[in-house]
Amino acid sequence: MSTTDAPKKPRETDDVPVPATLRKSLKNRHIQLIALGGAIGTGLFYGSSESIALAGPSILLAYLVGGLAIFAIVRALSEMSVEDPKAGAFSYYATRYWSKRAGFISGWNYWFNYILVSMVELSVVGSFVNYWFPAIPTWVSAAVFLVIICAANLLGVSKFGEFEFWFAIIKIVAVIAMIIGGLAVIIFVLPTASGVRASFANWFTVGNGFFPNGLMRQNSDGSWTGLLMALVVVMFSFGGTELIGITAGETEDPKTTIPRATNDIIWRILVFYIGALGVIMAVVPWNTIDGKSSPFVQIFDSVGIHAAAGILNFVCLTAVMSVYNSGLYANSRMLYSLAKQGNAPAYLGKLNSRGVPVAGVLTSAAITAIAVVVVFVWPEFAFNYLMSIATIAGIINWTMIMLTEMKFRKVVAAGGAPEDSELAGLSGQEALDAIHFKLPFAKVTPWVVLAFLALVVVLMCFSTSYRIAVIAGVIWLAILFAAYQLTQAKK
């Protein structure tokens, strides 16, 4: 029989029925924009005013240092994802290369973290809709967007990729437009509302210079400010960059796509955080950025472009939708992975004909809906306590990624690499040298990152708004340990 007569293997797309398995439908452009979109959110558009108030122009150094730490964390995760691309990423890796307990804690911690993040994003979506349609109740907006995003995730992974692609494009265009507009103001010496000439020299001449609050300083009211305190705010603005690892199990060519997207993270941080905020503080005096409006709105308002508020409102609306879209995707795949590990109910490990873990999508959406109701009924409790857990959950997640990477290398060196990996059959230094996408300075980097994360936790204790997160984190870990022991006892 000729090759033309031979039966062809069904193509793995969301539209062609094939056996129930995750589809490798995410293309390079999807992964690139998912990685980029994960680093740009409302934290940049609105939250950056808080970090600027803490550190002034030296916030640029905080974003650089924090960005390097995040880059190392994603590199560590990508090292494992390229060699062993699986759904659930760090939860699967923690189970495979560390212990079942570690996989349980890592997976459920990440799932709950994104439930809380999704809860907050959906609870504020109404405020963006009310900018144009004030008569629409905020809970209606939350419900509509929850249904829309849930439906998009049920269509298949390629549809999720398309949604994220265009969400990210909108955010990228907004930031680039702001940077170009700001540079035009500086280059052509256009007049500004503040009366201060736009110049990069403003970093050093406005409000006590580049380090207005030093490394760390206590104010008369007992609060702390400075470069180090700004690190706490900066680190949480980078949440979501680890989504690259989650997508590895459904990526067409992870050995090429994942390294490219990971390596691009560092320049994205340079351009979209350091570049954007650097231009903003050159045009708008940093000590006039009070948080009442976004710094992005202020830079356009300062030169008379007052439509910026409406434009940014639209951008933030898409950013919120993007966060929830990514969160629902990540959570459904995490539940799928946990079920396959035996760390979650078996029904969550089933896929439909499109390769979608429907039970995981619907379960995560239902829990998020309940959490959103809690926000509307009991907002003070929700934001003061539940979000504290979400805050520290990010630190726990990054810590476990670094610890798991070290365990991964030990297993690989002992000859325990995945059977379908190019490392199979190798051991010792030969196996480590054959790793396709190595973490730079792998013997030292994890320890440096872990020390940095420990420093961030210590700094959180100096802030009244973050101190509760540290306490909540200890309690949360104790709950996860107890839950694991209970599940094992039942088995």
N, C-alpha and C positions, 0 to 999 in steps of 0.2 A: 504493500500500500504506500502510495506517495505521501510526502509530507503535507501536501495540500488537502489530501483526503482524511488525514488524521484528525481525530476529534480534538477541538481546541478547549483549553482550560478556560472556564468562565472568568471574565475580567472582574477584578475586585473593585466595583464601584457601588455607590449607594442605590443605584437604580436597577441593577441586574441581580436577580435572586441567586445566591450561592449559599453553601453551607454556613450556618451561624458561626461567624467568627468576626473579630474586629477587622475592619477594612483599612488597608494602608492607602487611604485616599487623600491625605494631606500632602500638598505639593510644596515645593521650595518657597514659592511666593507666600503661601499660607503661613508657613513656619516663620519666615522672616518677619512678617507683619504681626503675627501673634506674639513673637518675642519682643518686638518693638512696642506694640500696644500694651503689653504687660508692664512696661516701665513708665508709661505715660497715663496718668489718670487725674482725678480731681485733686489728688495730693499735690500735683505740680501746679494746676491751675488756680487752686484756692489755698491749699495747705502751705505753700511755699512762703506765704506772708508771715506765718508763725515762726518758721525757721530763720527768716531774714531779721525779724524782731529780736531774736535771741542772739544772733552772731554778727549782724550787719554784713558787710561785703565778705568777711571771712567765711561766710556760709559756703562760698565756692569751694574752699578747701574741704569743708565737711562733706560736700557732695562727692568730691574727688576721692577722699579716703573711704567713705561709705560705698562708693561705686566700685572701688577696687576690691573691697570685701565681698560685695555681691557677685562681682565677676568671678572671683575665686570659688564661691559657693556653686554658681551655675556651671563652672568648668568641672568641678568635682562631680556634680550630678551628670553632666554630659559625658564624662569619661565612662561612667557605668552605662548610660543610655545607649551609647554607640556600640558597645560590646554586647549588650544584652537588652535590646529595646523591648520593653514590656509595658502594658497598661498598669497604672498605679505607681510607676516609677519608684520613688524612694521608699514607699511602703513595701513593694515587692523586693527591692534590693535589701532593705533592712531584714526582711524575713529570710531571704536566700543566703545572705552573706553574714548575718549577725545572729538573730534568733527570732522565733515566732513572736515572742513578747515585744521585741523592738519593732517588728512589722505592725503589730496591733496598735501600739502606742503612736507610731509615726503616721499610720494611715488614718486612724480615728481623730488624731489631733489635727491633721490637715483638713479632713472633711469638716469637722466642727468649726475650724477657723474660717473656712470659706462660707459656711452657713451663716456665721455671724457677720462677715463682710457683706455677703449678699443681702442680709437682713437690713443693714444700714443703708446700702445703696438703693434698695427698693423703697425704703422709708423716706428717702430724700428726693426720689424721682418726681414726686408730686409737686415739690417746690419749684422745680424747673418747668414743669408743665403749666403751673399757675402763673408763670411770668407772662404767658400769652393768654391762658384761659383760666382766670382766677375763680370762676364759678365751679370748676370741676373739683370734687372732693379729692384730697390726696390719696385716700385709700383706693379710690377707683383707678387712679393712674398706676398705683402699685400693682393692683390686680391685673390690669390690662397688659402691662409690660411683662409681668410674671408669666401670663398665658402665652404671649407672643414668643418670648425667649424659650420657654419650655417646648413649644411646638417646633421651633427652629432646631432644637437639639434632637428632637425625635425624628427629624427628616434624614439624619445621617451625618457622619463626621465631615464630609466634604461641604455640606451646607453650613455647618458650624464654622468651618474654615473660611467660607465666603463672607459670612456675617462679620467675623473678626477682621478679615482683610479690609473691608470697607469702613468699619468702625475705626480701625487704626489709621487709615488714609485720612479721615476727617481730622483726627487729632494731630497727625503729622503736619498737614497743611496749615492748621491753625498756629502751631508753634513756629513753623518756618516763616509764615506771614508776619508774625510778631517780630521775629529776629530781623527780617529784611526791613520791616517798617522802622524798627528801632535804629538799625544801622543808617537808614536814610536820614533820620532825624539828627544823628550824630555827624554824619559826613557833610550834610548840607546846612548844618547849624540852624535847624528850624526852631522857632520859638516854642517854649513849653509853658504849661499853665503855672508851674512852680516859680518860673522866672530864673531858675538855675540853668545855665548853659549845659546842654547834653554833652557829656564827655566821659571817657573811661577814667579820667583823672578824678571823677567824683567818688570813685571807690576809696580814695585816699584822703580826700579833702572835706568830705561831708560827714558831719556827726562823729567827730573824734577818730576818723581814719578807718583803716582796713580792719583793725581789731578793736572796735569800740568797747567791747565788754571783756576783752582778754580771752584767755583759755577758759576760765570759769570764775564767776564773781557772784557774791551774794548781795541781793538788793536790800534796801531798808525794810521791805515787807517780809523778808525771809526767803523769798523765791531766788532761784539761781538762774543765771544767764551765762552766755559765753559760747565759744566754739564747741567745747565738749558737750554742753547741754543740747546744742543744736543737733549733735549726732543722733540723739534719741529720735527726734522728729524725722530726720533725714532717712534713717534706716527703714522706717515703716512706709516711707513713700516708695521704696523699692519693692514692696511686696507684690508678688505676682510674676516676677521674672523667672521663677523656677517652673513656670508652666511649660517651658520648653521640654523638660524631662517627661511630663505627663503625656505630651503628644508623640513621643518617640515610638510607641507601640502602634501608631496609626499613620506613620510617615512613610512615604514612598521609598525614600533612599536615606535612612537615618545616618549612614556613615559619611555622607556628603553634606546633607542639609543641616543636621544638628551642630556640627563643628562650625559651619559658616554662620549660623544664627547666633551661636554662643560667642564667637570671637567679635561679632559686630556689636555686642552689648556695650563694650567699653566706649566706642565712639558715639554710640547713642546717648550715653550718659554725658559725655563731653559736650555734645551738640544740644541735646534737648533739655538738660538740666543746667549745666555750667554755662553753656552759651546763652541760653534764654535768660537765665537770671542775671548773668553778667551784663547783658544788654539792657535789661529792665532797670538795674541799679545805676547804669550810666545815664539813662534818660530821666528816671524818677528818683529823686533823692531817697535813699533807703530808709531814712528816719521818718518819711512821710507815708510809708507803706504800713498802714495800721490794721489791716485785716478786715476792714469794713466792706471792701470790695476786692476782687482779684487783682493782683499786680498786673495781669495781662490786660484787664480793663483800664487800669490806671495809665498804662503806657500809651494807649490810644486816646484816652480822654485828655491826656496832657497836651496832645497836639490837635485837639478839636474833632477827633473822629468818635462821636458819641454813640454810634451804632454798635460799638464794640461790645457793649453789655449784652445786647440781644444775640450777637454772633456767638459770644462765649457761652451764653446760656444754652444755645443749641449744641455747641461742642461738648459741654459738660453733660448734657442729656445723653449724647451718644457715648460718652465715657462711662457713665453709670450703666448703660445698657451693655457695654462691652465687658465691664467687670462682672456683671451678673451672668452674661453669656459664658464667659470663661469659667466662672465659679461653678455653674451648673454642669458644664462639660467636665471639669476637673473632678467634681464630687461624684458624678455618675461613674467615671472610670475608676476612682478610688474605691467606691463601694464594690464595683465589679472585681477589682484586684483583691480586696479584703475577703470577698466571698470565695474566690479561688484559693486563697490561703487558708480558708477555714476560720477566718477571724470575723466573719459576718454571716448572716442568714443566707442559705444557699440560693434562695429565689433572686437575690441581687446579682448572682453570677450568670444569669441567663441573658441571651441576646436574641433580638428578633432577626428577620430575614435581611435587614439592612445593616446588621452588625452593630446595632445600638442596644446598650444595656437599659432597656425601657424602664425596668423596675427601679434602677438606680436613679434615672432622670426624674421619674415621678415621685419617688420617695424623698429625694433631696428637695424637689420643688414644694412638696407638701409640708416638710419640716420648715423650709424657709417661709412659707406662707404663715405658719403658726407663729414663727419668730417675728414676722412683720406685724402681726396682730398685737403681740406683746409690746412692740415699740409704740404703736398708736395708743394702746390702753395705758401703758405704764412707761412713758418715755424716759423719765429720770433714772429708773432702775436699769432699763435696757442699756442706755448709753454709758452710765457710770460703772456698771458692773460687767455686763456681758461683753462690751467692747474691750474691757480690760483684759479679759481672757483671750480675745482675738489678738490683741496686741502682743501678749507674751507668747501666744501660740506660734507666731511667726519666728520668734527667736528659737523656740523649741524645735521647730521644723528645720531651720538652717543648721542648728547644732547637730541634729541627727543625720543630716546629709553628710556633714564633714566626718562624723564618727563612722558612718556606714562606708564612706569612701576608703577609709583606712582599713576597715574589715575586708572590703572588696579586694584590696591589694594583697592582703595576707592570704585570702582564699586562692587568688590567681597564682601567687607565688608557690602555693602548696599543690598546684596542679588541678585546682577545682574550678577552672573556667567553664562557662556554658559549653555544652557539646556542639552547638551550632555556631560557635564563635571561632574565629581564626586562631584564638589562643588555646583551643582544645589540644591536649596532648603535650603542652609546654608547661614548664615549671621553673621556679627560681627566678633569677635575674633575666633569663631569656624570655620568660613569659611577661614580665613587667616591661621589658624593652619593646615587646611586640604589641603593647596596648596602642590602639589606633589613635586615640585622642587623649594624650596624657595631661594630667593636671600639672602645671609648671611647679618645679621644686616640691614634688609631692611628699618628701620626707619632712618638710618644714611648714609648708603652706597651711595644712589643716590646723596645726597647733597655733599658728599666728592668727588665723581666723577665729578659732575657738577663744583665744585670749581676748580678741577684739569684741566678740559677742558678750563675753563675761564683763568686759568694761562697760558695754552699753547697759547691761542689766544693773550694774552698780550705779551708773549715772541715773537710771530710772528711779532709784531710791531717793534721789535728791529732789525729785519733782513730785509735788502733791498730786498732780493729775495722772502720773504714771506709777507712783509708788504702789497703788492698789493693784496694778497689773502684776507686779512681782509676787505679791501675796497670793493673788488669784492663780498665778502660774504654778506655785507650789501645791496649792489645793487641787488644781486641775490635773497635775501629774499624779497626785495621790489617787484621784478618782479613776484615772486611766489604768494605773497599776492594779487597783482593787477590782475594776471591771474585768481585766484580763484574768485575774485569779478566779473570779466567780465563773466566768465562761469555761475555764479549764476544769473547775470543780464539777460543773454540771455534766461535762463530757465524760 
